[in-house]
Amino acid sequence: MDSAAGSSRTSSDRQISRPPGFAPAQLSPFPPHRVWGPRCSHSSMTTFYQETFHCEVCRRWNSFGWLYRCVVDRDPLILEGQNKGVQIAFDSLGQHFAKEMTLGKYGPDSRSQKNNFLKEISMEQMCSYTPEQISTILAQRDHVAEKIAEERKSVPTNYNQAKNKFPDDGRPWLPNHKHECQFKACHRCHTVGRDKSWVSLNGVLNGEVLPHLATGFSFSYIGTRPCADAEIVKNLGCRPVPLVSAMKFCKRLAMS
């Protein structure tokens, strides 16, 4: 084969050399799986709809039109944007629910308030505490911000790293948007994303509407909420399989 023909061969035409007697094996059209890749240990994710994004683990394009995306840092950033008057929702539905969004009953902003502990527990649970224990817990909540700042300054190297991502000692849960965790992975590489993206309907009914849910962050990139006709969806999988009559089956066999 001349050099011109050899140079025109694509990567899909390349073959792995094998010993005599073995059929040549084609190289996979997908990039090789990396031994090391970005990982995310955060506890909250969402299904992020965008066909042009690829998985950060296997580097493949998503096949379902969405990827699991970390939203632990995104939630407080959405709340901060609302406080600054930034447009945080792309449609009227998101703007409506944005008035009710919160980081949750046990969110870091709520737990940073001294007296919020009394709202987190029921009356039955409160009776199990002694007055001294309740006083100790309230005192810890009162000085939690100062304690965090002291611990971050105790080790200069770690403090500088934490200061870059969480610059506000008074709100250590609010990250710098430049250091936001934007980990995205497909359903094959990050199977635990299904559990992390689970939404508690009881929590929503109790007023715990997370910012990424309220604003429709999952659909913010495509700018619309995927929907379908309810009359069509309710019949999916319910219609009987059309059967071929014996006469038509015999005719098809004769024609073949």
C-alpha positions in Angstrom: 0.0 0.0 0.0 1.4 3.4 -1.0 1.9 6.2 1.5 -1.1 8.2 0.2 -3.5 5.3 0.8 -2.0 4.6 4.2 -2.4 8.2 5.3 -6.1 8.3 4.3 -7.0 5.5 6.7 -9.0 6.7 9.7 -8.6 5.6 13.3 -11.5 3.2 12.9 -9.7 1.4 10.1 -6.6 0.7 12.3 -6.2 -2.9 13.5 -4.4 -4.5 16.4 -1.7 -6.9 15.2 -2.4 -10.5 16.2 -0.5 -13.7 15.8 -1.2 -15.8 12.7 -4.5 -17.6 12.8 -6.3 -14.9 14.8 -8.7 -12.5 13.2 -7.7 -8.9 13.4 -9.5 -6.9 16.1 -10.9 -3.4 15.4 -10.0 -0.7 17.8 -12.9 0.6 19.9 -14.4 3.9 18.5 -14.6 5.2 22.1 -11.6 6.7 23.9 -9.9 4.3 26.4 -11.3 4.2 29.9 -9.0 6.3 32.1 -7.6 4.7 35.3 -8.0 8.0 37.2 -10.7 10.5 36.7 -12.5 13.2 38.6 -14.6 12.0 41.5 -17.3 13.6 43.6 -18.2 12.5 47.1 -21.0 15.0 47.6 -24.4 13.8 48.7 -26.7 15.8 46.3 -27.0 15.6 42.5 -29.5 16.2 39.8 -30.2 15.1 36.3 -28.8 17.8 34.1 -30.3 17.9 30.5 -27.9 18.8 27.7 -26.8 16.6 24.9 -23.5 18.3 24.2 -21.9 17.5 27.6 -19.9 14.3 28.1 -19.2 12.1 31.1 -16.1 13.2 33.0 -15.2 9.6 33.8 -15.5 7.7 30.6 -15.5 10.8 28.3 -18.4 9.5 26.3 -21.4 11.6 25.1 -24.5 11.0 27.1 -27.0 8.6 25.4 -30.1 9.7 27.3 -29.8 13.4 26.8 -28.8 14.1 30.5 -26.0 13.5 33.0 -25.9 13.4 36.8 -24.5 16.7 38.0 -23.4 17.8 41.5 -25.5 20.6 43.0 -24.1 20.8 46.6 -22.3 24.1 45.7 -25.0 25.2 43.2 -27.8 25.4 45.8 -26.2 28.1 48.1 -25.0 30.0 45.0 -28.6 30.2 43.7 -29.7 31.6 47.0 -26.9 34.1 47.0 -27.8 35.1 43.5 -31.4 35.7 44.6 -30.2 37.9 47.5 -28.2 40.0 45.0 -31.1 40.4 42.7 -29.8 38.1 39.9 -32.2 36.4 37.6 -32.0 32.8 38.9 -34.9 31.1 37.0 -35.5 30.9 33.2 -39.3 30.6 33.3 -42.3 31.9 35.3 -42.7 28.5 37.1 -39.2 28.7 38.5 -39.7 32.4 39.5 -42.8 31.4 41.4 -41.2 28.5 43.4 -38.0 30.6 43.9 -40.0 32.4 46.7 -40.2 29.2 48.7 -36.7 27.7 48.2 -34.5 26.9 51.1 -31.5 24.7 51.9 -33.7 22.6 54.1 -34.7 22.3 57.7 -31.2 20.9 58.5 -29.4 23.1 56.0 -26.1 24.8 57.0 -27.7 28.3 56.9 -30.4 27.1 59.4 -28.0 25.2 61.6 -25.8 28.3 61.9 -28.6 30.1 63.7 -28.4 29.7 67.5 -32.1 29.1 68.3 -32.9 27.0 65.2 -32.1 23.9 67.2 -35.4 24.3 69.0 -37.2 24.1 65.6 -35.3 21.0 64.4 -36.5 18.7 67.2 -40.0 17.7 68.3 -41.4 18.3 71.7 -40.9 14.6 72.6 -37.2 14.8 71.6 -36.8 18.0 73.6 -38.0 16.3 76.7 -35.2 13.8 76.4 -32.6 16.6 76.9 -31.7 18.2 80.2 -31.7 22.0 80.5 -27.9 21.9 80.8 -27.6 19.9 77.5 -29.8 22.3 75.6 -27.8 25.2 77.0 -24.6 23.6 75.8 -26.0 23.0 72.3 -27.2 26.6 72.0 -23.8 27.9 73.1 -22.1 25.7 70.5 -24.4 27.1 67.8 -23.7 30.6 69.0 -20.0 30.3 68.5 -19.8 28.0 65.6 -18.7 30.7 63.1 -15.9 31.9 65.3 -14.8 28.3 66.0 -14.7 27.5 62.2 -12.6 30.6 61.6 -10.1 29.6 64.3 -9.7 26.1 63.1 -9.2 27.3 59.5 -6.4 29.6 60.6 -4.7 27.0 62.8 -3.1 25.4 59.7 -2.1 28.0 57.2 -1.9 25.7 54.2 -5.3 24.2 54.7 -6.7 27.6 55.5 -5.5 29.1 52.2 -7.1 26.3 50.3 -10.4 26.6 52.2 -10.3 30.3 51.9 -10.1 30.2 48.2 -13.2 28.0 47.9 -15.1 29.3 50.9 -14.0 32.9 51.3 -16.7 33.9 53.8 -15.9 32.7 57.3 -19.4 33.8 58.5 -21.0 31.6 55.8 -18.5 28.7 55.3 -21.1 26.8 53.2 -21.1 29.4 50.5 -18.4 28.6 47.9 -16.7 30.8 45.4 -18.4 30.3 42.0 -15.0 29.7 40.4 -14.4 26.7 42.6 -17.9 25.2 42.3 -18.1 21.4 42.0 -19.6 20.8 38.6 -18.9 17.1 38.4 -20.9 15.4 35.7 -21.1 11.7 35.0 -23.3 9.3 33.1 -25.6 6.6 34.6 -23.0 3.9 33.8 -20.0 5.4 35.5 -21.9 7.0 38.5 -24.7 4.6 39.4 -25.0 6.1 42.9 -26.2 9.3 41.2 -29.7 7.8 41.1 -29.8 7.8 44.9 -28.2 11.2 45.2 -30.7 12.8 42.8 -33.7 11.3 44.6 -36.3 14.0 45.6 -38.3 13.6 48.8 -41.9 14.5 48.1 -42.6 14.7 51.9 -39.8 17.2 52.2 -41.2 19.3 49.4 -44.6 19.2 51.0 -43.1 20.3 54.3 -41.5 23.3 52.7 -38.0 22.0 52.0 -37.8 23.1 48.4 -34.1 23.0 47.4 -33.0 25.9 45.1 -32.0 23.6 42.1 -35.5 22.1 42.3 -37.4 25.4 42.7 -35.6 27.1 39.8 -35.5 24.1 37.4 -31.8 24.1 37.3 -31.8 20.7 35.5 -33.3 22.3 32.4 -31.6 25.7 32.7 -29.1 25.0 29.9 -31.7 24.0 27.3 -34.1 26.7 28.5 -37.3 24.6 28.5 -38.9 21.9 30.6 -39.3 18.6 28.6 -43.0 17.6 28.7 -45.3 15.2 26.8 -49.0 14.8 26.2 -50.5 13.1 29.3 -53.0 11.3 27.1 -50.1 9.6 25.2 -47.9 8.9 28.2 -50.7 7.2 30.2 -51.0 4.5 27.5 -47.3 3.7 27.1 -46.8 0.0 27.8 -50.5 -0.6 28.3 -51.7 -1.4 24.8 -51.7 -5.1 23.8 -49.1 -6.4 21.4 -50.7 -6.7 17.9 -50.9 -10.4 17.0 -50.6 -11.7 13.4 -53.3 -14.1 12.3 -52.4 -17.6 11.2 -53.5 -17.0 7.6 -51.3 -13.8 7.3 -48.4 -15.7 8.9 -48.7 -18.5 6.4 -48.8 -16.0 3.5 -45.7 -14.3 4.7 -43.9 -17.7 5.0 -45.0 -18.5 1.4 -43.8 -15.2 0.1 -40.4 -15.5 1.8 
